[in-house]
């Protein structure tokens, strides 16, 4: 069960890292020069926004399998 938590955390951190890279790339190549765009005019805000979006997109909790949930229910009944 511990490896599942590590997998979800690793996947979420990978999404954040890719989002940071994507946020900076968006700022660098497309960004707003006038300063009137709140997200794309500042590289730090753009990277934070990218990290949030990337983390949310790659966050996917794993569901328990049917056999695991049945085993857990049987164990609690016998106690």
N, C-alpha and C positions, 0 to 999 in steps of 0.2 A: 504494500500500500504506500510505502514511503517513496518508491520510485515514481508513482503517479504524481505525487505532489512536486517532485523535482522536475518531472517532464512538463507539467503545466507551468511551473515557474520559469523553466528554461525557455519554453516557447513564448511566454509573455515577454521576457527580457529580450529575446531575439526580435520580437515585434517592435519593442521600444527602440532598440538599436537601429533597426532598419528605418523606423520612423524618424529618428534623429537625422540620419543620413539623407533621407528623402526630404525632410523639412529644410535642411540647409541647401540641398540642391535646388529646391523650389525657390528659396530666397535668392540664391546666386544667379540662376538662369532666368527666372520669371519675375522676381521681386518687384516691389513698387519703389520707384526712385523719388517720388514726391513726398513720401512720408505720411500720406493720408490713409494708407492701408494699415490697419492696426496689426495684422498678423504678418504680412509679408515685408513690412518695412524694417523690421528688427530681426536679425538672425537668431537671437536667443528665443524670442517668442515663437518664431517659426519652427525651431527645433523642438521646443516643448510641446507645441501643438502636434507636430509630427510624431513625437514619442507617445503621446496620449492616443492618437488615432491608430498607430501601429500596434500598441499594446492591446487596445480593445479589439482590433481586427484579428490578432493571432491568439487571443485568450479564448480557449475552448476547454472548459472543464470536462473531464472524462466521466461518463456515467458508469455506475456499477452494473455489472452484468447480471442477468436474471439468476444465474446459479449462485452468485455471491450473495445476492439479497435473500434468496431462499435459504441458504445456509445460515445466514445471520438470523433470520426469523426462527428457524428451527432451534438454534442455540439459545435464543432468549426464551422460547417456550419451555425448554427442559430445565431451566434454572429455577 
